[in-house]
Amino acid sequence: MPMHFVAQGTGIPVLAIHGWTPDHRLMTGFMEPFFTRRTAERPGGQSYRRFYPDLPGMGQTEITERYRGSDDMLDAVQGFVDHVIGDAPFIVVGESYGGYLARAVACSRPEQVLGLGLVCPIGKEARQSKRKLPPHTVIARDPAFMAGLPPADAAVYGELAVVQSPETYRRFREEIAPGLALANDEALVRVARRYELSTAPESGAPFERPTLIVTGRQDDNTGYADVYALLEHYPRATFAVLDRAGHNLQLEQPTLLDAFLDEWLDRVEEFQAA
């Protein structure tokens, strides 16, 4: 089944995989401003062609009965790579569940993937019930602002918000909420019954290309401890745990995330030129 996607720019392909239930807008929301700024600051530098697919059952990509687990989701992503990117070298970036799939892509294509970027990824334990998670904590509270939100928005936004503010809410409404509204919840419940990949992403040889792993200190969805446990598999990884950041780290620590993405892409370009 074809996957709906948005593409921007020209150059080295970048595959950006969103998390569970949002859609591609989660990724374009932080990656497009990043690439726009980087391109403006480095005229004549390396250019990138960004691909933002919607996973099956999310956004505008349909889902059929044949999707019964994460193995099927990974097959869809691999098919997308084959169809859209082909055998060209590319970079993969994943957020949350998308990071789980991105790790599997890097494992299966170690000679094709130039670099791996992970933002608040699922760690060693795929199932949330098995993860080591910090308690839900709000670092920057704004009771008056939260009280003025529609109750449904306050509940969904507030569930993950570590920084309560008009700006993080605005971005939540523009980049995350639209995808949540489109998700095929009934079909995704079926897929979630086989949430673990049958082959763990770290089952092969270590991935020895530039890697970035950025996690939130207050992320009570995927956490950081189980992600740290993966580090030995990624000898070229920078691993960061950002304070004042939950599972929506890209909304709450955008400046730091941009800095880490810049440094990581510098390493990817250095590796490619070597």
Number of C-alpha atoms within 10 A of each C-alpha: 11 14 20 17 16 12 14 15 15 12 12 17 24 25 25 25 28 28 25 18 22 23 31 25 22 26 23 21 17 17 19 15 12 18 21 11 12 16 15 10 10 10 9 8 11 14 16 17 17 24 23 24 26 26 28 26 25 28 24 18 19 17 18 10 8 8 19 18 19 20 18 16 20 19 14 18 23 17 16 20 18 12 11 12 17 13 11 12 16 23 23 25 25 25 27 23 24 25 26 25 29 28 24 21 21 21 19 17 16 17 13 15 22 24 28 30 25 26 25 30 30 28 23 21 15 18 14 14 8 10 20 18 18 16 11 15 19 18 15 12 14 13 10 8 13 19 10 9 13 9 11 9 15 16 13 13 21 15 14 21 30 29 24 20 16 12 12 20 23 12 17 20 14 14 21 23 20 16 21 17 14 16 22 17 14 9 18 20 13 14 21 14 11 16 18 16 17 10 10 14 20 18 11 13 12 15 23 16 21 24 23 24 27 24 31 27 23 27 27 21 22 28 26 29 17 19 21 16 12 13 15 12 16 20 13 18 20 16 18 17 18 19 16 19 26 30 25 25 27 26 24 24 18 14 12 14 20 19 11 19 20 15 13 21 20 14 18 18 16 11 13 12 7 5
